[in-house]
Amino acid sequence: MSKPIALSDTQMDTIVRLAGPLPPPDRDVYLREVAAALDGGREEIGDGFAARVCAEVQRRLWHPPLNEQPPRRQA
C-alpha cells in the first residue's frame, strides 16, 4: 500500500476543477494518472507543479464534443 499524498486545499481544488470537463468515465483514469504523477517521490508538491500535472493529464484525456447540430444555411 502506498503512503498518502499530502495536498493543500488549493491543489485539491485544482485537481477536482480540471476533472470537471472530462466525461464521467474518464475522471477515474484522470485521478489515477494525476495521483501517480504526483507520487513521484517529491518531498513537497508545489501548487504550480500540481497544476501542470493536472493540465497535462486533462489535455491527454479531453476530447472536444462533437458538433451534433447541422450547419445553418445561409440565406
BADRENMAR-351718 format. One line per field, with one value per atom (N, C-alpha, C): residue number from 0; residue in one letter; atom name; x, y, z. Coordinates in nm, 4 decimals, always signed. Layout:
<atoms>
num <- NUM,...
residu <- a,...
atome <- CA,...
xx <- X,...
yy <- Y,...
zz <- Z,...
</atoms>
This chain:
<atoms>
num <- 0,0,0,1,1,1,2,2,2,3,3,3,4,4,4,5,5,5,6,6,6,7,7,7,8,8,8,9,9,9,10,10,10,11,11,11,12,12,12,13,13,13,14,14,14,15,15,15,16,16,16,17,17,17,18,18,18,19,19,19,20,20,20,21,21,21,22,22,22,23,23,23,24,24,24,25,25,25,26,26,26,27,27,27,28,28,28,29,29,29,30,30,30,31,31,31,32,32,32,33,33,33,34,34,34,35,35,35,36,36,36,37,37,37,38,38,38,39,39,39,40,40,40,41,41,41,42,42,42,43,43,43,44,44,44,45,45,45,46,46,46,47,47,47,48,48,48,49,49,49,50,50,50,51,51,51,52,52,52,53,53,53,54,54,54,55,55,55,56,56,56,57,57,57,58,58,58,59,59,59,60,60,60,61,61,61,62,62,62,63,63,63,64,64,64,65,65,65,66,66,66,67,67,67,68,68,68,69,69,69,70,70,70,71,71,71,72,72,72,73,73,73,74,74,74
residu <- m,m,m,s,s,s,k,k,k,p,p,p,i,i,i,a,a,a,l,l,l,s,s,s,d,d,d,t,t,t,q,q,q,m,m,m,d,d,d,t,t,t,i,i,i,v,v,v,r,r,r,l,l,l,a,a,a,g,g,g,p,p,p,l,l,l,p,p,p,p,p,p,p,p,p,d,d,d,r,r,r,d,d,d,v,v,v,y,y,y,l,l,l,r,r,r,e,e,e,v,v,v,a,a,a,a,a,a,a,a,a,l,l,l,d,d,d,g,g,g,g,g,g,r,r,r,e,e,e,e,e,e,i,i,i,g,g,g,d,d,d,g,g,g,f,f,f,a,a,a,a,a,a,r,r,r,v,v,v,c,c,c,a,a,a,e,e,e,v,v,v,q,q,q,r,r,r,r,r,r,l,l,l,w,w,w,h,h,h,p,p,p,p,p,p,l,l,l,n,n,n,e,e,e,q,q,q,p,p,p,p,p,p,r,r,r,r,r,r,q,q,q,a,a,a
atome <- N,CA,C,N,CA,C,N,CA,C,N,CA,C,N,CA,C,N,CA,C,N,CA,C,N,CA,C,N,CA,C,N,CA,C,N,CA,C,N,CA,C,N,CA,C,N,CA,C,N,CA,C,N,CA,C,N,CA,C,N,CA,C,N,CA,C,N,CA,C,N,CA,C,N,CA,C,N,CA,C,N,CA,C,N,CA,C,N,CA,C,N,CA,C,N,CA,C,N,CA,C,N,CA,C,N,CA,C,N,CA,C,N,CA,C,N,CA,C,N,CA,C,N,CA,C,N,CA,C,N,CA,C,N,CA,C,N,CA,C,N,CA,C,N,CA,C,N,CA,C,N,CA,C,N,CA,C,N,CA,C,N,CA,C,N,CA,C,N,CA,C,N,CA,C,N,CA,C,N,CA,C,N,CA,C,N,CA,C,N,CA,C,N,CA,C,N,CA,C,N,CA,C,N,CA,C,N,CA,C,N,CA,C,N,CA,C,N,CA,C,N,CA,C,N,CA,C,N,CA,C,N,CA,C,N,CA,C,N,CA,C,N,CA,C,N,CA,C,N,CA,C,N,CA,C,N,CA,C,N,CA,C
xx <- +0.0840,+0.0000,+0.0892,+0.0610,+0.1419,+0.0980,+0.1907,+0.1568,+0.0734,-0.0122,-0.0980,-0.0151,-0.0682,-0.0037,-0.0612,+0.0252,-0.0200,-0.0447,-0.1706,-0.2075,-0.2755,-0.2540,-0.3188,-0.4618,-0.5404,-0.6769,-0.6731,-0.5761,-0.5625,-0.5347,-0.4471,-0.4141,-0.5335,-0.6057,-0.7260,-0.8295,-0.8452,-0.9401,-0.9020,-0.7741,-0.7266,-0.7549,-0.7267,-0.7494,-0.8967,-0.9838,-1.1284,-1.1800,-1.1337,-1.1814,-1.1432,-1.0214,-0.9788,-1.0367,-1.0910,-1.1607,-1.2993,-1.3577,-1.4947,-1.5289,-1.4466,-1.4815,-1.4724,-1.4088,-1.3936,-1.5232,-1.5502,-1.6671,-1.6517,-1.7608,-1.7517,-1.6693,-1.6781,-1.5965,-1.4452,-1.4028,-1.2604,-1.2064,-1.2923,-1.2468,-1.1669,-1.2034,-1.1291,-0.9869,-0.9737,-0.8415,-0.7610,-0.8245,-0.7598,-0.7061,-0.7910,-0.7494,-0.6353,-0.6402,-0.5324,-0.4008,-0.4083,-0.2868,-0.2279,-0.3140,-0.2663,-0.2003,-0.2637,-0.2070,-0.0719,-0.0617,+0.0647,+0.1746,+0.1405,+0.2400,+0.2825,+0.1892,+0.2218,+0.2962,+0.2863,+0.3517,+0.4903,+0.5573,+0.6875,+0.8050,+0.7837,+0.8937,+0.9338,+0.8595,+0.8904,+0.8586,+0.9426,+0.9179,+0.8024,+0.8002,+0.6949,+0.6402,+0.5098,+0.4449,+0.3970,+0.4470,+0.4059,+0.2769,+0.2078,+0.0820,+0.1023,+0.2113,+0.2379,+0.2631,+0.3404,+0.3680,+0.2388,+0.1571,+0.0300,-0.0595,-0.0644,-0.1480,-0.0978,+0.0340,+0.0903,+0.0587,+0.0739,+0.0434,-0.1028,-0.1924,-0.3362,-0.3684,-0.3100,-0.3368,-0.2873,-0.1696,-0.1161,-0.2035,-0.2461,-0.3302,-0.4663,-0.5244,-0.6541,-0.6440,-0.5382,-0.5200,-0.5126,-0.4482,-0.4372,-0.5722,-0.6568,-0.7826,-0.9022,-0.8941,-1.0094,-1.0224,-1.1431,-1.1745,-1.2879,-1.2743,-1.3807,-1.5119,-1.6235,-1.7531,-1.7795,-1.8483,-1.8850,-1.9982,-1.9913,-2.0976,-2.2120,-2.3186,-2.4291,-2.5380,-2.5250,-2.6257,-2.5765,-2.6682,-2.6268,-2.5918,-2.5004,-2.4649,-2.5858,-2.5925,-2.7034,-2.6870,-2.7995,-2.7987,-2.7916,-2.7118,-2.7020,-2.8123,-2.8840,-2.9943,-2.9449
yy <- -0.1167,+0.0000,+0.1240,+0.2200,+0.3402,+0.4390,+0.5276,+0.6233,+0.7360,+0.7998,+0.9077,+1.0265,+1.0979,+1.2170,+1.3371,+1.4208,+1.5412,+1.6520,+1.6958,+1.8012,+1.9161,+2.0372,+2.1539,+2.1647,+2.2500,+2.2751,+2.3293,+2.4149,+2.4711,+2.3605,+2.2689,+2.1588,+2.0671,+2.0373,+1.9529,+2.0225,+2.1537,+2.2302,+2.2227,+2.2364,+2.2283,+2.0911,+1.9873,+1.8503,+1.8286,+1.8685,+1.8489,+1.9370,+2.0624,+2.1560,+2.1083,+2.0563,+2.0115,+1.8750,+1.8033,+1.6780,+1.7071,+1.8212,+1.8556,+1.8471,+1.9014,+1.8976,+1.7586,+1.6661,+1.5318,+1.4526,+1.3645,+1.2773,+1.1911,+1.1644,+1.0857,+0.9581,+0.8793,+0.7573,+0.7848,+0.9036,+0.9363,+0.9956,+1.0356,+1.1004,+1.0061,+0.8804,+0.7845,+0.7691,+0.7594,+0.7487,+0.8749,+0.9909,+1.1187,+1.1206,+1.0853,+1.0885,+0.9909,+0.8741,+0.7756,+0.8248,+0.8842,+0.9338,+1.0531,+1.1420,+1.2566,+1.2066,+1.1138,+1.0603,+0.9941,+0.9180,+0.8512,+0.9534,+1.0595,+1.1608,+1.2414,+1.2682,+1.3452,+1.2613,+1.1302,+1.0402,+1.0005,+1.0928,+1.0632,+1.0756,+1.0702,+1.0738,+1.2134,+1.3151,+1.4513,+1.4638,+1.5356,+1.5566,+1.6548,+1.7588,+1.8597,+1.8860,+1.8988,+1.9237,+2.0682,+2.1461,+2.2859,+2.2991,+2.4115,+2.4353,+2.4379,+2.5015,+2.5095,+2.3731,+2.2908,+2.1553,+2.0749,+2.0824,+2.0088,+2.0556,+2.1864,+2.2403,+2.1940,+2.1930,+2.1464,+1.9996,+1.9174,+1.7746,+1.7562,+1.8251,+1.8126,+1.8564,+1.9685,+2.0196,+1.9227,+1.8642,+1.7689,+1.6442,+1.5926,+1.4721,+1.5058,+1.6190,+1.6583,+1.6746,+1.7396,+1.7621,+1.6291,+1.5299,+1.3982,+1.3261,+1.3452,+1.2705,+1.3443,+1.4766,+1.5547,+1.5510,+1.5297,+1.5316,+1.6308,+1.7216,+1.8199,+1.7503,+1.8063,+1.7457,+1.7533,+1.6537,+1.6531,+1.7529,+1.8242,+1.9186,+1.8377,+1.8236,+1.7385,+1.8150,+1.9465,+2.0241,+2.0443,+2.0305,+2.0538,+2.2005,+2.2301,+2.3707,+2.4504,+2.5762,+2.6631,+2.7004,+2.7083,+2.7511,+2.9016,+2.9503,+3.0945,+3.1377,+3.2427,+3.2906,+3.3852
zz <- +0.0000,+0.0000,+0.0000,-0.0889,-0.0948,+0.0127,+0.0480,+0.1527,+0.0929,+0.1710,+0.1211,+0.0729,-0.0254,-0.0783,-0.0026,+0.0511,+0.1228,+0.0217,+0.0116,-0.0828,-0.0083,-0.0578,+0.0010,-0.0526,+0.0088,-0.0397,-0.1823,-0.2113,-0.3458,-0.4471,-0.4127,-0.5026,-0.5243,-0.4175,-0.4311,-0.5183,-0.5006,-0.5819,-0.7298,-0.7584,-0.8971,-0.9564,-0.8815,-0.9298,-0.9630,-0.8727,-0.8923,-1.0054,-1.0113,-1.1142,-1.2536,-1.2698,-1.4021,-1.4401,-1.3442,-1.3761,-1.4327,-1.3961,-1.4327,-1.5803,-1.6714,-1.8140,-1.8773,-1.8082,-1.8657,-1.8528,-1.9486,-1.9350,-1.8090,-1.7388,-1.6149,-1.6248,-1.7326,-1.7370,-1.7386,-1.7854,-1.7930,-1.6636,-1.5727,-1.4496,-1.3608,-1.3563,-1.2755,-1.3288,-1.4607,-1.5232,-1.4926,-1.5061,-1.4769,-1.3336,-1.2373,-1.0974,-1.0699,-1.1300,-1.1105,-1.1704,-1.2901,-1.3551,-1.2797,-1.2317,-1.1534,-1.0253,-0.9562,-0.8315,-0.8575,-0.9653,-0.9970,-1.0268,-1.0998,-1.1340,-1.0110,-0.9215,-0.8015,-0.6985,-0.7090,-0.6144,-0.6655,-0.7283,-0.7886,-0.6944,-0.5666,-0.4719,-0.4274,-0.4705,-0.4261,-0.2778,-0.2089,-0.0667,-0.0469,-0.1308,-0.1212,-0.2614,-0.2720,-0.4005,-0.4011,-0.4946,-0.5057,-0.5847,-0.5658,-0.6367,-0.7883,-0.8335,-0.9781,-1.0397,-0.9704,-1.0204,-1.0291,-0.9245,-0.9249,-1.0395,-1.0623,-1.1705,-1.3069,-1.3264,-1.4546,-1.4790,-1.3753,-1.3886,-1.4270,-1.3575,-1.3856,-1.5278,-1.5707,-1.7054,-1.8123,-1.7913,-1.8888,-1.8995,-1.7869,-1.7883,-1.8503,-1.8128,-1.8688,-2.0207,-2.0674,-2.2115,-2.2869,-2.2274,-2.2908,-2.2995,-2.1993,-2.1927,-2.2527,-2.2624,-2.3076,-2.4588,-2.5047,-2.6479,-2.6686,-2.7663,-2.7873,-2.8223,-2.7759,-2.8086,-2.9585,-3.0072,-3.1484,-3.1700,-3.2791,-3.3138,-3.3718,-3.2940,-3.3362,-3.4091,-3.4178,-3.4912,-3.6348,-3.7316,-3.8691,-3.8878,-3.9805,-4.0026,-4.0501,-4.0096,-4.0530,-4.1998,-4.2655,-4.4064,-4.4122,-4.5015,-4.5212,-4.6175,-4.5847,-4.6699,-4.7757
</atoms>
